[in-house]
Amino acid sequence: MEKPSKFKAVGFGTMILVLFLLVQFIAGVIGTIGAMDMAFTKYGENFVYEDVIKEVTPMILCASEVLCIIAFGVWYYFEYVKKDKQNGTYISGISKVARPKTLAFLICSTISIFSLALLISHTVAALWPMSLHMFDSIMSTALDTDTSYGLITIMLLAPVAEELAFRGVTLKYSKKAFGMWGCIILTMILFAILHLNPLQSLYVIPISILLAYLAYKFDSVIPAILVHVMNNSLSVLVPKVLNRDVTNTEALAAMIIFGILAIVFSGFKTVTSRKPALSNA
């Protein structure tokens, strides 16, 4: 099969980004219209628009992530997983990481990169305070971590949906045109654009590099999903447990300690695919 050009691979990745945002936009429009109609029916004109939007936005985003999981999950399965199974080369992504040393590497590298992202976000916020205000405004409205919908979306649904779309469908396609670093850079740029605010677009760069590296190395989206879920869970749970933000000193110490541990555990072997069975014909 003819390999796609690099230009075509970039175009394909851009199309995936647009489709992802389009699904969320359509879900948002339909959900908002439905919520306004229900509020008007129940309260007449005696309701505050902003309060209704704040209440339904986490639910709408939760639903939009589910739709993305279905759409890109089906795409990933039929375009890549099913074909590998038919060719006899498929190995489960779970089996690829289900080894103590591999899991230790994933956990340690996640904590180290999460800590690096914290340092980047603190630096950007200090140099550009407006970016922090924009980020806080988006998070408090769209992804309220005090609601079950917000928690589920941030910690589980968003990581799965984003990985299926970018380190799944997009990276698998871009591997036909790029080497590892080309795939990493392409998905990193697309992932940064996806977040639509300066602070997140900058601090997601380290985790995006790690996620793309894992998906490329293991030839599976599963390791990237696991790490993304852990990363987002840390971002929610650590401040709640500490009841405060992580300090720069703590983040730096965690980055170094767990970075060293990740290097120690990095000497694992991976089997990306099976060799196709030989025909007896």
C-alpha positions in Angstrom: 0.0 0.0 0.0 1.3 3.4 -0.9 2.4 5.5 2.0 0.7 8.9 2.5 2.7 12.1 2.1 3.7 14.1 5.2 1.3 16.8 4.0 -1.5 14.4 3.8 -0.7 13.1 7.3 -0.9 16.6 8.6 -4.1 17.2 6.8 -5.5 14.0 8.3 -4.5 15.0 11.8 -6.1 18.5 11.3 -9.3 16.8 10.1 -9.4 14.7 13.3 -9.0 17.8 15.4 -11.8 19.6 13.6 -14.1 16.5 13.9 -13.3 16.3 17.6 -14.2 19.9 18.2 -17.2 19.7 16.0 -18.7 16.8 18.0 -18.2 18.8 21.2 -19.7 22.0 19.5 -22.8 20.1 18.2 -23.3 18.4 21.6 -23.0 21.8 23.3 -25.5 23.5 21.0 -28.1 20.7 21.3 -27.6 20.4 25.1 -27.8 24.2 25.6 -31.0 24.5 23.6 -32.5 21.6 25.4 -31.6 23.0 28.8 -33.0 26.4 27.9 -36.2 24.9 26.8 -36.6 22.8 30.0 -35.8 25.9 32.1 -38.3 28.0 30.3 -41.0 25.4 30.5 -40.4 25.0 34.3 -39.8 28.6 35.3 -41.1 30.7 32.5 -38.9 33.7 32.1 -37.9 33.7 35.8 -34.5 32.0 35.5 -31.0 33.2 35.3 -29.3 32.1 32.0 -25.8 32.0 33.4 -27.0 29.7 36.3 -28.6 27.2 33.9 -25.5 27.2 31.6 -23.2 26.6 34.6 -25.4 23.7 35.8 -25.7 21.9 32.5 -22.2 22.5 31.0 -20.5 19.6 32.9 -23.3 17.2 31.8 -23.0 18.4 28.2 -19.2 17.9 28.1 -19.6 14.5 29.7 -22.0 13.5 26.9 -19.8 15.0 24.2 -16.8 13.0 25.5 -18.9 9.8 25.4 -19.8 10.5 21.8 -16.1 11.1 20.9 -15.2 7.8 22.6 -17.8 5.9 20.6 -16.9 7.6 17.3 -13.1 7.4 17.5 -13.2 4.1 19.4 -15.1 2.4 16.6 -12.8 4.1 14.0 -9.7 2.9 15.8 -11.0 -0.7 16.2 -12.1 -1.3 12.7 -9.3 0.6 11.0 -6.4 -0.8 13.0 -7.2 -3.4 15.7 -9.5 -5.5 13.5 -7.0 -5.5 10.6 -4.2 -6.6 12.9 -6.4 -9.4 14.1 -7.2 -10.5 10.6 -3.4 -10.4 9.7 -2.6 -12.4 12.8 -0.3 -9.6 14.2 -2.5 -8.3 17.0 -1.3 -8.2 20.6 -3.6 -6.7 23.3 -2.4 -3.4 24.5 -3.2 -4.4 28.1 -0.9 -7.5 27.8 1.9 -5.2 26.5 1.9 -3.2 29.8 0.8 -5.9 32.3 4.3 -6.4 33.6 5.6 -5.0 37.0 8.5 -3.1 35.5 6.5 -1.6 32.7 3.7 -0.5 35.1 6.3 1.0 37.4 7.8 3.0 34.5 4.4 4.3 33.5 3.5 5.4 37.0 6.9 7.0 37.7 7.0 8.8 34.3 3.5 10.0 34.8 4.3 11.6 38.2 7.5 13.1 36.9 5.8 14.6 33.8 2.8 15.8 35.8 5.3 17.6 38.1 7.0 19.2 35.2 3.7 20.4 33.8 2.9 22.0 37.2 6.2 23.9 37.1 5.4 25.1 33.6 1.9 26.2 34.5 3.2 28.1 37.6 5.8 29.8 35.5 3.4 30.8 32.7 0.8 32.0 35.3 3.5 34.1 37.0 4.7 35.7 33.7 1.2 36.0 32.2 -1.5 36.2 35.0 -4.3 36.7 32.4 -3.7 33.1 31.2 -4.5 31.8 34.7 -7.7 33.8 34.8 -8.8 32.4 31.5 -8.0 28.8 32.6 -9.8 29.2 35.9 -12.8 30.6 34.2 -13.0 27.7 31.7 -12.4 25.0 34.4 -14.9 26.4 36.9 -17.7 26.6 34.3 -17.0 23.7 32.0 -15.4 21.1 34.2 -16.6 21.7 37.8 -14.7 19.1 39.9 -17.3 19.5 42.6 -19.8 17.6 40.5 -19.7 13.9 39.6 -20.1 14.8 35.9 -17.0 17.0 36.1 -14.9 14.4 37.9 -15.8 11.6 35.5 -15.2 13.8 32.5 -11.8 15.1 33.7 -10.4 11.8 35.2 -11.8 9.2 32.8 -13.8 10.3 29.7 -11.7 13.1 28.4 -8.4 11.1 28.5 -10.0 8.1 26.8 -11.6 10.2 24.1 -8.5 12.3 23.4 -6.2 9.4 23.3 -8.4 7.4 20.9 -8.5 10.5 18.6 -4.9 11.7 18.7 -2.6 9.0 20.0 -4.9 6.4 18.5 -6.4 7.2 15.1 -4.1 10.2 14.2 -0.8 8.6 15.4 -1.5 5.3 13.7 -2.1 7.1 10.4 0.9 9.5 10.8 3.2 6.5 11.4 2.8 5.7 7.7 4.4 9.1 6.8 6.6 10.1 9.8 9.1 8.5 12.1 8.7 8.7 15.9 9.5 12.4 16.3 7.3 13.4 13.4 4.4 11.6 15.0 5.2 13.1 18.4 5.4 16.7 17.1 2.3 16.4 15.0 0.1 15.1 17.8 1.6 17.5 20.3 0.7 20.5 18.2 -2.8 19.2 17.6 -3.3 18.4 21.3 -2.1 21.9 22.3 -4.6 23.5 19.9 -7.4 21.3 21.2 -7.3 22.9 24.6 -8.1 26.3 23.3 -6.4 28.3 26.1 -2.8 29.5 26.4 -2.0 28.0 29.8 -3.1 24.5 29.0 -1.7 24.6 25.5 1.8 25.1 27.0 1.7 22.8 30.0 0.2 19.9 28.1 3.4 19.8 25.9 5.4 17.4 28.2 2.6 15.0 28.8 1.7 15.1 25.1 5.3 14.1 24.2 5.2 11.2 26.7 1.8 10.0 25.5 2.8 10.0 21.8 6.1 8.2 22.7 4.2 5.5 24.6 1.7 5.0 21.8 4.4 4.8 19.2 6.7 2.5 21.3 4.0 0.1 22.3 2.1 0.4 19.0 -1.1 0.7 21.1 -3.2 3.4 22.5 -3.7 1.6 25.8 -0.5 2.8 27.5 -1.3 6.4 26.5 -4.9 6.0 27.9 -3.6 4.7 31.2 -1.0 7.5 31.6 -3.5 10.2 30.6 -6.0 8.9 33.1 -3.4 8.9 35.9 -2.2 12.4 34.9 -5.7 13.9 35.0 -6.5 12.1 38.2 -3.5 13.5 39.9 -4.5 17.0 38.7 -7.8 16.6 40.5 -7.0 14.5 43.5 -3.6 16.0 44.7 -5.0 19.5 45.5 -8.1 17.9 47.1 -5.9 15.7 49.3 -3.5 18.4 50.2 -6.2 21.0 50.4 -3.8 23.4 48.7 -1.8 23.8 45.5 1.5 21.9 45.1 4.5 24.2 45.6 7.3 24.6 43.1 9.7 23.0 45.5 7.5 19.9 45.9 6.9 19.7 42.1 10.6 20.0 41.4 11.5 17.3 43.9 8.8 14.9 42.6 9.9 15.5 39.0 13.5 14.6 39.8 12.9 11.7 42.1 10.3 10.0 39.9 12.2 10.9 36.8 15.2 9.0 38.1 12.9 6.1 39.0 11.4 6.1 35.5 14.8 5.9 34.0 15.6 2.9 36.3 12.5 1.1 35.2 12.8 2.1 31.5 14.8 -1.0 30.5 11.8 -3.1 29.7 11.3 -5.0 26.5 8.2 -4.5 24.4 6.6 -6.7 21.7 4.6 -4.4 19.4 3.0 -7.1 17.2 3.1 -10.8 16.4 4.6 -12.1 13.2 1.9 -13.1 10.8 1.3 -16.8 10.6 2.9 -18.5 7.6 0.6 -20.1 5.1 0.9 -23.9 4.5 -0.2 -23.5 1.0 
